Amino acid sequence: MEIGLIATIIAGISVIAWLLIHTLFVQTTVVDMNHARLPALTIVHISDLHGRTRFLNGSLHRLINDWQPDLVCVTGDLAQHPEQLEGVMREIARIRAKDGIFFVPGNYEREELRGFRKRKYPKDTYNRMKQVWQQSMIVLENSGASLSYHTGKLEVYGFDNSEYGNERYTGEHDGKGKEKAFTLFLAHSPNIISSIKRHELTADLLLTGHTHGGQIRILGKTAGAYKHFHIGAKADQQVGIFAISRGLGTTKIPVRMHCFPEVTIYRINKDEKR
């Protein structure tokens, strides 16, 4: 075999291995917060699975359960099409969260991707899938839940998919009672921030996904429709911390570049280093 051919094969294998690592090796991001109204809590955020639950460094439930979470928040896009949902939900059912798994729907909860074509689900298909979600998760569609602790309350509010204009705020929280509870907002798309600011809502933490961090990043920049959004967690006057997850899966093309899949851990009042 000629040296040139061997070099080409080695180069090809190296590129494939590089893409596999960038696409299937989950990075864990830890964000530490302190808050007087809560006890020590661990909140895990995942988003945009698109049917993927197994990675080079472990299955999804193992990656999450290792942190012994109090809450797990899932911000939409579980599957590309209905056939993937059973496997995804089987994995989510193995997640152990003391105070529950909270879910808000994304655009792929109302549509599927076949090849490069999208098709919206009929309402009865959506309702059937919702019944499946509810077996393992607390589904929030413009609704909230309240968790009580000895030091105060944590209010979780989930906005329905903010890509199609379904988002509504139906809660009583208007920003005047922030001293009474820690407020956690969940939404699939970071576009929800426009509605939050328009209605002058406030929170302590906003968790979103949808953008995949660009999925393919060149020179550390996001290209395309969501290039104006950051990735990760940043301070925000309106919502305390505004977080956009890179997500776990892929869409349209099955690879990531310079944009590893991500599980984010929010450690509240836990100063010790893990």
C-alpha positions in Angstrom: 0.0 0.0 0.0 1.4 3.4 -1.0 2.5 5.8 1.7 0.1 8.5 0.3 -2.9 6.2 0.6 -2.0 5.2 4.1 -1.7 8.9 5.1 -5.1 9.6 3.5 -6.7 6.8 5.5 -5.1 7.9 8.7 -6.2 11.5 8.1 -9.8 10.3 7.4 -9.9 8.3 10.5 -8.6 11.2 12.5 -11.2 13.5 11.2 -14.0 11.0 12.0 -12.7 10.5 15.5 -12.5 14.3 16.0 -16.1 14.7 14.9 -17.3 11.9 17.1 -15.7 13.4 20.1 -17.1 16.8 19.4 -20.6 15.3 18.8 -20.8 12.6 21.4 -18.6 13.6 24.4 -20.8 15.5 26.9 -19.2 18.4 28.8 -20.6 19.2 32.2 -20.9 22.9 33.0 -21.2 23.9 36.7 -22.7 27.2 37.8 -22.6 28.1 41.5 -25.2 30.3 43.0 -26.0 31.5 46.5 -29.5 32.4 47.6 -30.7 33.2 51.1 -34.2 31.9 50.5 -33.2 28.3 49.6 -31.4 25.4 51.2 -28.5 23.7 49.4 -30.0 22.5 46.1 -28.7 20.9 42.8 -30.6 21.7 39.6 -29.7 19.9 36.4 -30.6 21.4 33.1 -30.7 19.5 29.8 -32.2 20.4 26.4 -32.6 19.4 22.8 -31.9 15.7 23.0 -33.3 15.1 19.5 -33.5 11.4 20.2 -29.9 11.0 21.6 -29.4 9.5 25.0 -26.1 7.7 24.8 -22.7 9.3 24.6 -19.0 8.4 24.7 -18.8 9.2 28.4 -22.0 7.4 29.5 -25.7 7.2 29.1 -27.8 10.3 29.9 -29.3 9.1 33.2 -25.8 8.2 34.6 -24.4 11.5 33.7 -27.3 13.2 35.6 -27.7 10.8 38.5 -24.1 11.1 39.5 -24.9 14.7 40.7 -27.8 13.5 42.9 -30.1 16.3 41.7 -33.0 17.8 43.5 -34.6 19.1 40.3 -34.0 18.2 36.7 -35.3 20.7 34.0 -35.8 19.6 30.4 -36.4 22.4 28.0 -37.8 20.7 25.0 -37.0 18.9 21.7 -36.9 15.3 23.0 -37.1 13.6 19.7 -36.9 14.3 15.9 -39.9 12.0 15.3 -42.3 9.9 17.3 -40.5 6.6 16.8 -37.6 8.0 19.0 -39.8 9.0 21.9 -40.1 5.6 23.6 -36.3 5.2 23.9 -35.9 8.8 25.1 -38.6 8.4 27.8 -37.2 5.1 28.9 -33.9 6.9 29.6 -35.6 9.8 31.3 -37.5 7.4 33.6 -34.2 6.2 34.9 -33.3 9.8 36.1 -33.6 10.2 39.8 -34.5 13.7 41.0 -35.7 14.2 44.6 -38.2 17.0 43.8 -39.1 16.1 40.2 -38.3 16.4 36.5 -39.9 19.5 35.0 -40.5 19.7 31.2 -41.5 22.4 28.8 -42.3 21.6 25.1 -40.1 22.7 22.2 -40.8 23.1 18.5 -40.1 19.4 18.0 -42.9 18.5 20.3 -45.2 19.9 17.7 -43.4 18.9 14.5 -41.1 16.2 13.2 -38.2 16.3 10.8 -38.0 13.7 8.0 -34.9 14.3 5.9 -34.8 18.0 5.6 -38.6 18.5 5.7 -40.7 19.4 8.7 -44.2 18.4 9.3 -46.5 19.6 12.0 -48.3 17.1 14.2 -52.0 16.9 14.4 -53.4 17.9 17.8 -54.3 14.3 18.8 -50.7 13.2 18.2 -49.4 16.0 20.5 -51.9 15.0 23.1 -50.9 11.3 22.9 -47.2 12.3 23.3 -48.1 14.6 26.3 -49.6 11.6 28.1 -46.3 9.8 27.6 -44.3 12.7 28.9 -46.5 13.0 32.0 -45.6 9.4 33.0 -42.1 10.6 34.0 -42.1 14.4 34.0 -44.1 17.3 35.3 -45.2 19.0 32.1 -45.5 22.8 32.3 -47.4 24.6 29.4 -47.8 28.2 30.6 -48.2 26.9 34.1 -46.2 26.6 37.3 -45.4 24.5 40.3 -44.3 25.5 43.8 -41.8 23.7 46.0 -41.6 24.5 49.7 -38.4 24.2 51.8 -37.8 25.1 55.4 -36.1 28.3 54.3 -38.6 29.4 51.6 -40.2 28.5 48.3 -39.0 27.7 44.8 -41.5 28.6 42.1 -41.0 26.9 38.7 -42.9 28.4 35.8 -42.7 26.9 32.3 -43.6 28.8 29.1 -45.0 26.8 26.2 -42.9 26.7 23.1 -41.8 30.2 22.5 -41.1 29.6 18.9 -44.7 29.6 17.8 -46.0 32.4 19.9 -47.7 30.0 22.4 -46.1 31.5 25.4 -48.4 33.1 28.1 -47.8 34.1 31.7 -50.7 33.0 33.8 -49.0 33.2 37.3 -49.4 35.8 40.0 -45.7 36.6 40.1 -45.2 40.2 39.0 -41.8 40.9 40.4 -43.1 42.5 43.6 -42.8 39.4 45.7 -39.3 38.3 44.9 -38.5 38.3 48.6 -41.0 35.4 49.1 -39.7 32.9 46.6 -36.9 31.9 44.3 -38.4 32.0 40.8 -37.2 29.7 38.1 -38.4 30.3 34.5 -38.2 27.5 31.8 -38.7 28.0 28.1 -37.4 26.2 25.0 -36.3 29.2 23.0 -34.3 32.1 24.3 -36.6 34.3 22.3 -38.8 34.2 25.4 -36.6 37.0 26.9 -38.5 39.5 24.7 -41.8 38.5 26.2 -40.4 38.5 29.7 -39.1 42.0 29.3 -42.2 43.3 27.5 -44.4 42.1 30.4 -41.8 43.3 33.0 -41.6 39.9 34.6 -38.7 39.0 36.9 -37.0 35.8 38.0 -33.9 34.5 39.6 -33.0 32.0 36.9 -34.1 31.5 33.3 -33.2 28.2 31.6 -33.6 27.8 27.8 -32.1 25.9 24.8 -33.1 25.6 21.2 -30.0 27.2 19.6 -27.6 24.2 20.1 -25.0 26.9 20.6 -24.8 27.0 16.9 -24.0 23.3 16.7 -21.1 24.1 14.4 -19.0 27.0 15.6 -16.2 28.6 13.7 -13.6 30.8 15.4 -15.7 30.7 18.6 -18.7 32.3 16.9 -22.3 31.2 16.3 -23.5 31.5 12.7 -27.1 31.7 11.5 -30.4 32.8 13.0 -29.3 32.8 16.6 -25.9 34.4 16.3 -27.1 37.3 18.5 -27.6 35.0 21.4 -24.9 34.0 23.9 -24.2 30.5 25.0 -24.1 29.4 28.6 -25.1 31.5 31.6 -24.8 35.2 32.0 -26.1 37.8 34.5 -29.3 39.6 33.5 -31.0 42.4 35.3 -34.5 41.0 34.5 -34.0 37.2 35.2 -31.0 37.1 37.4 -29.1 34.5 35.3 -30.1 34.0 31.7 -28.9 30.5 30.5 -28.9 29.0 27.0 -27.8 25.4 26.9 -25.9 24.0 24.0 -28.2 21.0 24.2 -27.3 17.3 23.7 -28.4 16.2 20.3 -28.1 17.5 16.7 -30.6 18.5 14.0 -30.4 18.7 10.2 -26.8 17.4 10.1 -25.7 14.8 12.7 -22.4 16.4 13.8 -21.1 19.1 16.1 -17.9 21.1 15.7 -16.3 23.1 18.5 -19.7 22.9 20.3 -19.8 19.9 22.6 -23.1 18.6 23.9 -23.8 19.9 27.4 -25.4 19.1 30.8 -25.5 22.1 33.1 -25.4 21.8 36.9 -26.7 24.7 39.0 -25.5 24.4 42.5 -27.3 26.6 44.9 -25.7 27.3 48.3 -23.1 24.6 47.7 -19.7 26.3 48.2 -17.7 23.1 48.3 -15.9 22.1 45.1 -16.8 18.8 43.5 
